[in-house]
Amino acid sequence: MKKVFVFPSSFGKFSDEPERILREAGLEVTKFFKAGMTEDEVIEKLQGYDAVILGIEPMTARVMEACPQLKIVSRYGVGMDNVDQEAARRLGIRTFNTPGANSDAVADYTFGMMLDLARSISVTDRDLKAGQVKKHLGYPVYGRTLGIIGLGAIGKGMARRALGFGMKVMAYDVFWDEAFAKEHGVQRAELEEIYKEADFITLHCGLNEQTRNMIGAEQLRMMKSSAFLINNARGGLVDEAALNEALRSGEIAGAGIDAFVTEPPIGSPLLELEHVIAAPHVVGSSMDSINNMGIFSARNVVKGFAELEEKQA
């Protein structure tokens, strides 16, 4: 019997379907969660396992080389920056992720951050609960310009939501979907155009050597002083030191951040700022998205084994 190790603590939390998919495929399932696992701990747990459903645990070349029985890595989420995919290809390990599983949850939260930043909802709430009555001058959202960097499933969700607010939508994506853009009136734009023209800029792209620190001091200086930047994608897309300086000097009006370089971001100077809304990498978490990630990642394991068997036949 092939064995599957499951790391994410929320796997199967809201239904038994994810685990049932694995067991009905004749797979033995072991679940274990510990925050901040090291390479050595992951190696120890995966000895004798054929597949893993992976959260944010490190899946490095060293880990994979030390687990010779491992043939499938199914990422419980979209981002693959904790998986050395080159090493996986070299070792013949199949890798999967779950695109689309949490796209609506992320888009909902991101749009909520936009509204909160523009109208100081969280700040006003904190003030009143502290016994202070203050009026914060808000920025408009309706009819303003949204710049989307990364027009994938989440970016498209943002575009759809923005249309309901009468917003002009500009977007940049390396793999441009002309049919979607035409249907929803999305303007194709270069990055510099978005930086200069958008009132709200949201990031929905992966982290790689081309996108690392794509928003730095130079890009922040291009933005309107009334602009808001939201990074709910990956820590490392934004130079946090440059962002901190830009916010403190008034170069931009505010920021929403769910993805930090160091997580949790305890001690980050960005957390000291009133015009920053911060979250601990939770924007993709909703009952539906968690269940979807479990189902999708379980199906990927079953698919991976089927493909391996077909290849060997």
Kinemage of the C-alpha trace (Angstrom):
@kinemage 1
@onewidth
@group {chain A} dominant
@subgroup {mainchain}
@vectorlist {calphas} color= white
{ca met a 1} P 0.000 0.000 0.000
{ca lys a 2} L 1.348 3.420 -0.977
{ca lys a 3} L 1.678 5.938 1.827
{ca val a 4} L 0.836 9.651 1.896
{ca phe a 5} L 2.059 12.094 4.539
{ca val a 6} L -0.109 15.192 5.150
{ca phe a 7} L 1.430 18.258 6.820
{ca pro a 8} L -1.216 21.065 6.663
{ca ser a 9} L -3.140 21.278 9.922
{ca ser a 10} L -6.362 22.379 8.186
{ca phe a 11} L -6.448 19.450 5.743
{ca gly a 12} L -9.929 17.945 6.014
{ca lys a 13} L -10.981 20.430 8.690
{ca phe a 14} L -14.375 21.222 7.165
{ca ser a 15} L -15.222 17.899 5.502
{ca asp a 16} L -13.941 14.357 5.298
{ca glu a 17} L -13.810 14.447 1.490
{ca pro a 18} L -10.068 15.206 1.117
{ca glu a 19} L -9.034 12.225 3.241
{ca arg a 20} L -11.759 10.031 1.731
{ca ile a 21} L -10.350 10.695 -1.773
{ca leu a 22} L -6.986 9.339 -0.640
{ca arg a 23} L -8.303 6.320 1.246
{ca glu a 24} L -10.711 5.319 -1.547
{ca ala a 25} L -7.691 5.268 -3.861
{ca gly a 26} L -6.152 2.658 -1.580
{ca leu a 27} L -3.636 5.001 0.047
{ca glu a 28} L -2.481 4.951 3.663
{ca val a 29} L -2.726 8.451 5.205
{ca thr a 30} L -0.651 9.913 8.038
{ca lys a 31} L -1.275 13.449 9.287
{ca phe a 32} L 1.101 15.545 11.376
{ca phe a 33} L 1.554 19.283 11.883
{ca lys a 34} L 4.242 21.326 13.587
{ca ala a 35} L 4.918 24.984 12.868
{ca gly a 36} L 8.355 25.954 11.568
{ca met a 37} L 9.636 22.514 10.679
{ca thr a 38} L 13.293 22.203 9.697
{ca glu a 39} L 14.711 20.213 6.793
{ca asp a 40} L 15.914 17.509 9.203
{ca glu a 41} L 12.446 17.182 10.768
{ca val a 42} L 10.783 16.907 7.358
{ca ile a 43} L 13.319 14.273 6.273
{ca glu a 44} L 12.662 12.254 9.422
{ca lys a 45} L 8.881 12.316 8.919
{ca leu a 46} L 8.933 11.394 5.223
{ca gln a 47} L 11.031 8.248 5.470
{ca gly a 48} L 9.109 5.435 3.780
{ca tyr a 49} L 6.447 7.708 2.258
{ca asp a 50} L 5.588 7.773 -1.438
{ca ala a 51} L 3.777 11.112 -1.497
{ca val a 52} L 3.429 14.247 0.592
{ca ile a 53} L 0.765 16.928 0.819
{ca leu a 54} L 2.863 19.934 1.675
{ca gly a 55} L 2.134 23.217 3.422
{ca ile a 56} L 4.978 25.683 3.935
{ca glu a 57} L 7.497 23.040 5.020
{ca pro a 58} L 10.824 23.100 3.147
{ca met a 59} L 10.983 20.756 0.175
{ca thr a 60} L 14.580 21.381 -0.811
{ca ala a 61} L 16.954 19.306 -2.904
{ca arg a 62} L 18.468 17.990 0.324
{ca val a 63} L 15.080 16.872 1.626
{ca met a 64} L 14.128 15.119 -1.600
{ca glu a 65} L 17.508 13.430 -1.984
{ca ala a 66} L 17.169 12.087 1.566
{ca cys a 67} L 13.709 10.625 0.853
{ca pro a 68} L 14.356 8.145 -1.993
{ca gln a 69} L 10.857 6.641 -1.874
{ca leu a 70} L 9.156 10.011 -2.404
{ca lys a 71} L 7.567 10.327 -5.864
{ca ile a 72} L 4.842 12.975 -5.470
{ca val a 73} L 4.795 16.422 -3.847
{ca ser a 74} L 1.319 17.970 -3.777
{ca arg a 75} L 1.413 21.560 -2.579
{ca tyr a 76} L -1.545 22.612 -0.416
{ca gly a 77} L -1.803 26.050 -2.003
{ca val a 78} L -0.593 27.903 -5.073
{ca gly a 79} L 2.894 29.169 -4.249
{ca met a 80} L 5.765 26.819 -5.018
{ca asp a 81} L 8.650 28.881 -3.643
{ca asn a 82} L 9.306 26.329 -0.867
{ca val a 83} L 9.682 23.531 -3.435
{ca asp a 84} L 12.909 23.101 -5.391
{ca gln a 85} L 11.257 22.180 -8.676
{ca glu a 86} L 14.522 21.779 -10.558
{ca ala a 87} L 15.664 19.178 -8.035
{ca ala a 88} L 12.267 17.487 -8.250
{ca arg a 89} L 12.573 17.169 -12.036
{ca arg a 90} L 16.094 15.827 -11.700
{ca leu a 91} L 14.939 13.209 -9.182
{ca gly a 92} L 11.803 12.263 -11.116
{ca ile a 93} L 9.426 13.601 -8.460
{ca arg a 94} L 6.040 14.856 -9.715
{ca thr a 95} L 4.976 18.228 -8.278
{ca phe a 96} L 1.498 19.751 -8.126
{ca asn a 97} L -0.217 22.803 -6.640
{ca thr a 98} L -3.837 23.947 -6.285
{ca pro a 99} L -4.444 27.016 -8.470
{ca gly a 100} L -7.937 28.449 -8.123
{ca ala a 101} L -8.661 26.789 -4.779
{ca asn a 102} L -8.517 30.025 -2.794
{ca ser a 103} L -8.738 32.698 -5.504
{ca asp a 104} L -12.138 34.042 -4.408
{ca ala a 105} L -11.063 34.132 -0.760
{ca val a 106} L -7.927 36.129 -1.620
{ca ala a 107} L -9.797 38.502 -3.920
{ca asp a 108} L -12.503 39.116 -1.278
{ca tyr a 109} L -9.932 39.918 1.401
{ca thr a 110} L -7.840 42.083 -0.921
{ca phe a 111} L -10.830 44.142 -1.978
{ca gly a 112} L -11.770 44.467 1.689
{ca met a 113} L -8.277 45.797 2.402
{ca met a 114} L -8.731 48.384 -0.358
{ca leu a 115} L -11.944 49.651 1.205
{ca asp a 116} L -10.443 49.625 4.684
{ca leu a 117} L -7.336 51.537 3.621
{ca ala a 118} L -9.340 54.124 1.692
{ca arg a 119} L -11.912 54.772 4.422
{ca ser a 120} L -9.824 54.062 7.574
{ca ile a 121} L -12.360 51.535 8.831
{ca ser a 122} L -9.977 49.613 11.113
{ca val a 123} L -8.372 52.798 12.415
{ca thr a 124} L -11.727 54.392 13.250
{ca asp a 125} L -12.845 51.198 14.977
{ca arg a 126} L -9.677 51.108 17.114
{ca asp a 127} L -10.035 54.781 18.001
{ca leu a 128} L -13.644 54.472 19.136
{ca lys a 129} L -12.974 51.334 21.190
{ca ala a 130} L -10.142 53.243 22.881
{ca gly a 131} L -12.572 56.028 23.807
{ca gln a 132} L -11.433 58.439 21.109
{ca val a 133} L -13.756 60.042 18.574
{ca lys a 134} L -11.773 61.004 15.493
{ca lys a 135} L -12.868 61.713 11.943
{ca his a 136} L -10.503 60.399 9.304
{ca leu a 137} L -10.678 61.948 5.861
{ca gly a 138} L -11.300 59.083 3.473
{ca tyr a 139} L -10.237 58.454 -0.102
{ca pro a 140} L -12.837 57.450 -2.706
{ca val a 141} L -12.852 53.966 -4.199
{ca tyr a 142} L -15.811 54.149 -6.552
{ca gly a 143} L -14.742 55.311 -9.991
{ca arg a 144} L -11.025 55.269 -9.227
{ca thr a 145} L -8.283 53.289 -11.000
{ca leu a 146} L -7.154 49.823 -9.946
{ca gly a 147} L -3.826 48.505 -11.197
{ca ile a 148} L -3.512 44.713 -11.099
{ca ile a 149} L -0.103 43.084 -11.442
{ca gly a 150} L -0.751 39.449 -12.273
{ca leu a 151} L -4.035 38.793 -14.098
{ca gly a 152} L -4.391 35.158 -13.108
{ca ala a 153} L -7.341 33.701 -11.207
{ca ile a 154} L -7.011 36.120 -8.276
{ca gly a 155} L -6.265 39.128 -10.473
{ca lys a 156} L -9.319 38.352 -12.570
{ca gly a 157} L -11.380 38.108 -9.402
{ca met a 158} L -10.169 41.567 -8.435
{ca ala a 159} L -11.098 42.925 -11.868
{ca arg a 160} L -14.634 41.534 -11.582
{ca arg a 161} L -15.096 43.064 -8.140
{ca ala a 162} L -13.683 46.413 -9.249
{ca leu a 163} L -16.186 46.643 -12.102
{ca gly a 164} L -18.976 46.639 -9.528
{ca phe a 165} L -17.396 49.779 -8.074
{ca gly a 166} L -17.220 51.495 -11.445
{ca met a 167} L -13.432 51.392 -11.381
{ca lys a 168} L -11.108 51.707 -14.344
{ca val a 169} L -9.009 48.535 -14.356
{ca met a 170} L -5.447 48.389 -15.680
{ca ala a 171} L -3.477 45.163 -15.586
{ca tyr a 172} L -0.099 43.646 -16.406
{ca asp a 173} L 0.603 39.983 -16.979
{ca val a 174} L 3.306 38.167 -18.904
{ca phe a 175} L 0.680 35.679 -20.156
{ca trp a 176} L -2.029 38.059 -21.290
{ca asp a 177} L -5.639 36.837 -21.539
{ca glu a 178} L -7.040 39.050 -24.284
{ca ala a 179} L -10.476 37.405 -24.247
{ca phe a 180} L -10.968 38.120 -20.542
{ca ala a 181} L -9.607 41.656 -20.855
{ca lys a 182} L -11.929 42.461 -23.741
{ca glu a 183} L -14.980 40.981 -22.016
{ca his a 184} L -14.370 42.910 -18.779
{ca gly a 185} L -12.928 46.134 -20.173
{ca val a 186} L -9.489 45.632 -18.642
{ca gln a 187} L -6.801 47.885 -20.096
{ca arg a 188} L -3.480 46.200 -20.844
{ca ala a 189} L -0.694 48.289 -19.323
{ca glu a 190} L 3.017 48.220 -18.716
{ca leu a 191} L 4.240 48.212 -15.118
{ca glu a 192} L 5.400 51.828 -15.258
{ca glu a 193} L 1.949 52.946 -16.428
{ca ile a 194} L 0.331 51.180 -13.486
{ca tyr a 195} L 2.779 52.689 -11.005
{ca lys a 196} L 2.104 56.198 -12.295
{ca glu a 197} L -1.645 56.088 -12.901
{ca ala a 198} L -3.300 53.663 -10.469
{ca asp a 199} L -4.960 54.766 -7.235
{ca phe a 200} L -4.795 51.211 -5.882
{ca ile a 201} L -2.151 48.677 -6.896
{ca thr a 202} L -2.534 44.998 -6.027
{ca leu a 203} L 0.075 42.281 -6.535
{ca his a 204} L -0.986 38.787 -7.596
{ca cys a 205} L 2.146 37.200 -9.034
{ca gly a 206} L 4.612 34.547 -7.975
{ca leu a 207} L 8.029 35.113 -6.451
{ca asn a 208} L 11.048 34.382 -8.620
{ca glu a 209} L 14.309 36.061 -9.539
{ca gln a 210} L 12.508 38.347 -11.998
{ca thr a 211} L 9.870 39.504 -9.518
{ca arg a 212} L 11.918 39.676 -6.316
{ca asn a 213} L 11.837 43.283 -5.009
{ca met a 214} L 9.933 44.338 -8.127
{ca ile a 215} L 8.504 47.172 -6.025
{ca gly a 216} L 11.408 49.176 -4.632
{ca ala a 217} L 12.294 52.804 -4.004
{ca glu a 218} L 12.253 53.687 -7.705
{ca gln a 219} L 8.794 52.225 -8.293
{ca leu a 220} L 7.368 53.755 -5.113
{ca arg a 221} L 8.559 57.192 -6.209
{ca met a 222} L 6.543 56.791 -9.427
{ca met a 223} L 3.293 56.282 -7.519
{ca lys a 224} L 0.796 58.959 -6.594
{ca ser a 225} L 1.090 60.303 -3.065
{ca ser a 226} L -2.557 59.220 -2.670
{ca ala a 227} L -1.906 55.662 -3.917
{ca phe a 228} L -2.327 52.467 -1.901
{ca leu a 229} L -0.230 49.333 -2.445
{ca ile a 230} L -1.470 45.867 -1.469
{ca asn a 231} L 0.749 42.776 -1.424
{ca asn a 232} L -1.233 39.653 -0.588
{ca ala a 233} L 0.847 37.457 -2.898
{ca arg a 234} L 4.388 36.701 -1.740
{ca gly a 235} L 6.842 38.284 0.662
{ca gly a 236} L 9.829 39.462 -1.316
{ca leu a 237} L 7.874 41.093 -4.136
{ca val a 238} L 8.216 44.379 -2.246
{ca asp a 239} L 11.383 45.871 -0.757
{ca glu a 240} L 10.011 46.315 2.760
{ca ala a 241} L 12.675 48.820 3.834
{ca ala a 242} L 11.867 51.011 0.836
{ca leu a 243} L 8.142 50.668 1.516
{ca asn a 244} L 8.611 51.638 5.154
{ca glu a 245} L 10.520 54.756 4.109
{ca ala a 246} L 7.952 55.669 1.455
{ca leu a 247} L 5.081 55.359 3.900
{ca arg a 248} L 6.807 57.382 6.607
{ca ser a 249} L 7.750 60.152 4.153
{ca gly a 250} L 4.294 60.303 2.587
{ca glu a 251} L 5.348 59.110 -0.868
{ca ile a 252} L 2.277 56.849 -0.886
{ca ala a 253} L -0.858 56.920 1.261
{ca gly a 254} L -0.904 53.430 2.705
{ca ala a 255} L -0.359 49.710 2.286
{ca gly a 256} L -2.041 46.394 2.914
{ca ile a 257} L 0.267 43.434 3.511
{ca asp a 258} L -0.487 39.777 4.119
{ca ala a 259} L 2.796 38.454 2.714
{ca phe a 260} L 6.003 39.482 4.465
{ca val a 261} L 9.608 38.440 3.868
{ca thr a 262} L 9.820 37.152 7.449
{ca glu a 263} L 6.705 35.469 8.792
{ca pro a 264} L 5.241 36.074 11.228
{ca pro a 265} L 6.420 39.700 10.837
{ca ile a 266} L 6.671 40.417 14.555
{ca gly a 267} L 8.970 43.401 15.075
{ca ser a 268} L 8.588 44.777 11.553
{ca pro a 269} L 8.583 48.596 11.574
{ca leu a 270} L 5.674 48.441 9.120
{ca leu a 271} L 3.456 47.214 11.951
{ca glu a 272} L 3.987 50.523 13.765
{ca leu a 273} L 2.225 52.517 11.056
{ca glu a 274} L -1.425 53.501 11.325
{ca his a 275} L -1.876 53.557 7.544
{ca val a 276} L -0.742 49.932 7.156
{ca ile a 277} L -3.187 47.036 7.402
{ca ala a 278} L -1.283 43.844 8.150
{ca ala a 279} L -2.342 40.204 8.245
{ca pro a 280} L -0.330 37.048 9.089
{ca his a 281} L -0.609 35.286 5.701
{ca val a 282} L -4.280 34.409 6.126
{ca val a 283} L -6.093 36.071 3.217
{ca gly a 284} L -6.582 32.772 1.403
{ca ser a 285} L -8.201 31.120 4.413
{ca ser a 286} L -11.940 30.645 4.253
{ca met a 287} L -14.050 27.550 4.842
{ca asp a 288} L -14.522 27.032 1.108
{ca ser a 289} L -10.915 27.665 0.141
{ca ile a 290} L -9.521 25.364 2.851
{ca asn a 291} L -11.851 22.586 1.776
{ca asn a 292} L -10.969 23.181 -1.888
{ca met a 293} L -7.240 23.030 -1.170
{ca gly a 294} L -7.696 19.721 0.619
{ca ile a 295} L -9.765 18.234 -2.190
{ca phe a 296} L -7.518 19.545 -4.970
{ca ser a 297} L -4.297 18.432 -3.267
{ca ala a 298} L -5.722 14.953 -2.575
{ca arg a 299} L -6.867 14.611 -6.190
{ca asn a 300} L -3.396 15.637 -7.336
{ca val a 301} L -1.839 12.806 -5.338
{ca val a 302} L -4.226 10.281 -6.879
{ca lys a 303} L -3.579 11.739 -10.346
{ca gly a 304} L 0.170 11.583 -9.783
{ca phe a 305} L 0.095 7.894 -8.874
{ca ala a 306} L -2.124 7.126 -11.885
{ca glu a 307} L 0.321 8.879 -14.214
{ca leu a 308} L 3.268 7.018 -12.720
{ca glu a 309} L 1.518 3.682 -13.143
{ca glu a 310} L 0.620 4.524 -16.744
{ca lys a 311} L 4.221 5.473 -17.464
{ca gln a 312} L 5.495 2.191 -16.012
{ca ala a 313} L 2.933 0.070 -17.895
